[in-house]
């Protein structure tokens, strides 16, 4: 690869987790190699390393040098012929190519990493997914005066169908859709779509919120189930999200995404008596936001009140007040696509490379 491409995979140990997540978004391979100023290798960090650190500490400003693996696998240029065997033996998907001083010359990738991904994408065959599709989508007027939000096309495929397709990649076969506004159009569209999955409708007579309609589902869920809003796409390993929920002991897990906000002004920091302590030009603020995708233990459906407007955030507040386990699974900013507003809808189209469709 050329120097510009290579730099997408190299990072300073003094860089923050936020900067690392942005760089991983840019290279789309889930890995960074940590180098000194002279480009000599000192460590490696993956998106999984970052996620585990964030779950453990919540500290977005930690330096990468604190969490990196200090013993990365490497390969010398003269050994390139053995690269694939070395990666298979060590269960890694990428290797930095260095000279004898540790200077990074290139990066090689495992050829079967696509196949490895396909093996992961059959991990949720018996898990139901519930799509909250009953809202009016007022932020997308005037589109939603004509179409219900779940049928707004991204490219030439409705957003709800894209959501279903993403879950199907992970083996999900059972779907529920809570519907209200223009529900006839939604049912009509999917009745004419060839499919190899079950889609059942939960019809609200009145709006019940993002959790209230779950009470209308007659089935009992013995295993944790997945709930998602109908206007988002999450690019992440759904199997890993589900495994994390089970292994963490959470009753409810929120999929959260990094959100960076740049204040478009110089910020003044002051102390007593109106004295200026410092000025900061266009600071960047970083937070984790609720994406609208959740994993819930099966018994939580019993704790939702009947025939009551009740949001998922109300259920979360209830659990927190009772000191019960609510956790988060963090993903990067670029892994969360929200169709709720026009600007974000265009970003979703660009991310999915749909401009030509």
N, C-alpha and C positions, 0 to 999 in steps of 0.2 A: 504494500500500500504506500501511497505517497505521504509526504510529511504532514500535510493538512489532515488527511484521514487518520494518521497515526496519533496526532495530538488529541483527537477525540477520546483516546483510550488512556492518556497519561494525565496524572494529576499530582499536584504538590501535596506533601504531608500536612502543610499548613492550611489547606483548603477546608472549608466547612462541609458538613453533611449536606446542606442545602445545595452548595455548589456541585458536590459529587452527584446528587440526584439529578440535577440539570444536565450534567455531562453524560450520565448514563442514559437519560432520555435522548440525548443527541446521537449517541452511538448505537442505541437500540440493541445492545448485546448483553447488558446486565453486568458488566465488569469494567474495572479500571485498574491500571497498574500505577503504583505510587513511585514517583521518581524524585531524585534531588534536582537541583537547578542545572546540573551538568548532564541530566537525563540518565543517570545510573539508577538501576532498579533497587528499591528497598522494601517493597511490599505489594500486596494485591488486596483489593476490596471488591465485593460483589453487592448486588442489590439486596441479596439475602442477609449479608453482614450488616448492612445499613438498617434494614427492617428490624432485625433482632435488637440492634442497639436502640432504635427509637422506641420499640415496645418496652424495652427494659428501663430506659431513662427519660424518653421524651425530649432529649436535648438535641435541637436542630443545629446548634452552633458549635458542637464538638468538632475538633480537628480530625481529619481522616487518619493522621498518623497515630491517633490513640486507638483506633479500632481495626486497623489493617492487619492482615496476616503477614507477619514479618519473614515468613519462609516460603515465598512463592516458588512454584515449579517453573523452571526456565529451560530453554534449549539453545544450544549454540548453532550458528549458521551451518556449520559442517554436518550437523546432526538432523537437518531438515527432513531427510528421508525417513527418519524414525518418528517424526512428530505425531502422526496419527496413533501409532502404537503406544507412545508415551502418554498421550491424553486419555486413551481408553484405559490403560493400566492405572492411572492416577485419578480417574473419574473427573476430569476437568474438560471444559469446552474451548479453552483458549490458552495459548502459551506465548509468552514474550520471547522473541529471538534476541539474544544479547551477544556481545563480544566477551572476551575473557575478563574485561574490566567491569562488566555489568551494564554497559551502555546499551540501551534498547534500540535495536535496529529495525524490528518489524514485529508483527503479531500474526500467528497462524491460528486458524480455527478448526475445530473438529468437524469433519465433513458430514457426520451423521447426526449433527445436533438437531436438524429438523425432524429426523426420525425419533430422536429422544423425546422431543416435544410431543409428537403424536402419541407416544406411549403414555405420557402423562394425561393426555386429553381423553381419557376414558375412565375417569376416577369417580364420577358421580352418577352412576347408572340408576340408583334407587332413590335419589334425592329429589324432592319436588321443589320447583321454583314458582314463586308467586309474583306476578307482575301487576303493580298497582296502576290500572289504566282507566280509572273513573273520573279523573279531573277534567276541567274545562280547558286548561292550557291558556289562561288569559294572557300570559306574557307573550304568546305567539299570535295574538290577533294581528292581522285579519285572517291568517291561515286557518285558525281554529273556528272561525265562523262557518267554514265550509267543511273542513275535515276534523274529526277528533284527533287529539294530539298523538295517540299511538299510531295513526296512519299517515302522519306527516312524513313525506319521503326524505331520506338521506341518500342522495343519488337517485336511483329509481326503486329503492326498496324501503318500505315503511320502517320507522325506527323500532317498532315492537317486533317486527320480523327479524331485524338485525340482532336484537337482544336474544330472541329465541335461538337463532342460529349460533350465537356465541355460547350459550349454555349447551346446545346440542354437541358442540365440539368436545365438551367434557362428559358426554354420555347422558345428560339429563333427558328424560323421556316424558316426564309428567309435569305439565304446566297448568297453573290456574291464573285466570285474568279477572281481576275485580273491575267491573264495568258499570258505568252510569250514563255519562254524557255521550249522546250519539252511539249508544251501544249496538244498535242495529247495524250500523255501517261496519263496525269492527267485526261483528259476528259474520256478516255477509262476506267480507273480504277473506277471512280465514276459512270459511266454508268452501271457497273456491280455490284454495291453495292446497296442492298436493303436499302431504306431510307424513312423516314416520314417527310422530309423537302424539301424545294425548294433550288436548287443550280444552279445559273445562272453564265455564264462565261462572263467576260469582256476581250476581246482579244486585246492585244497591237500589233500593226504592228511593232513598235519599242519601246525600253525601254523608259518609261515615268517617272520613279522614284516612290517613295512610295506614292505620292499624285497626280501626273499627271494623272495616269490612272483612278482616281475617276471621272474625267471629262467625261470619256467615258460612264459612267452609265447614262442611259436615264431617269430613274425614278427620280422624285423629292421627297425628304425626308422632310416631315412636322415636324417630331420629330428628336431629336438627334440620330445619328447612331454611330455604333462602327466600328473601323478599327483596324486590328491586323496584324502584320507580320506573316508569315507562319512557322516560326521556333522557336516559343516560346510557353510556356504554363504558364498561370498565375493561381496560386491557391489562389483565393480570392472570395469574395461574389460579383459576377457581378451585382446583383441587387443593392447592396449598392453603388458600384462605379457609376452606372447610376443615382441613387437617389442623390448622392453627386453632380454630374455634374449639375443636374437640379436645386437643391436647392442653389448651390453656385453662380449661375448667370454667370458661365464661358461660353465662346464661344467654348473653346476647353480645354479638360482635358487630361493630360498625366498621365498614370499609371507609377509611378516611384518605383524603388526598392532600398532598402539599399544595398550598396556595401562596404565591408570592405577590405582594402588593407593593408597588412603588409609589410613595408619596410624591406628587409632582411639584413639590415646593421645597425650599430650604426650611428645615425644622429648627425652631429656637428652643433650647433647653434653658430654663430659668430656675432661680432659687428665690429665697425670701426677698421681699421689698422690690420685686421686679428686676432684680439683677440678672443679667445674661451670663450663664455659665459657659455655654458652647453653642455652636451652630452646626447642623448636620445637613448636607446638601442631598436632597432626594433620597431619603433612607428607604431601604427595602425591609418590609415586614413579612415574616413567614409564619404561617399557621397551618394546622391541619383542619380541613373542613369535612363535613358529613357529605358523602357522595350520594346517599339515598339507596345504598345496598347494604343488607344486613343478613346475618346468620342468627337464627333464634332456636333455642331449645324447644322441643315439641310441646312441653307443658305450658309454655308462656301464652299460648293461644287461649288457655282457660282463664288467664288473668285479665283479659280484655273485656270491658263491660259490654253487655248486649245493647243493641239499638242506641248506641251513644257515639257522638262524634269524638273520635279519639285518634290522635296522631301517634306515629311511632316515637316521636320525642316525648309524648306523655308517658308512654310505657317505659322509656329509658329513665325519665325523671322518677317514676315510681320505684324502679329497681335501685336507683342510686340512693334514694331516701331510705330504702330498706337495707342499704349496705350490701347489696348483692353484686355479683361480678358482671360488670360491663366492660368489655375491652375494645381495642381498636386494631385494625390491620392496616398499616400505612402503605400507600402506593405513591408514586411520583405524580407530579402535576400533569405531565403529558399522558399519563395512563388513565386519566379521568376526562371523559368527553360528555358535556352537558348540552342538551339540545334546547334547554328552557328559554333561551333568548336568541335573537337573530344573530348577534355577533358570535355566540358560542356555536350556533348551528353551522355557520360558515366555517368555523375552526374545525368542527367535526368532519365536515366534507373534505377539507384540506388534509386532515390527518389520515382519512381513509382513502386519499387519492381518488376522489370521486369527481373532480372537476370535468373530466372528459366523458363521464357517463351521461 
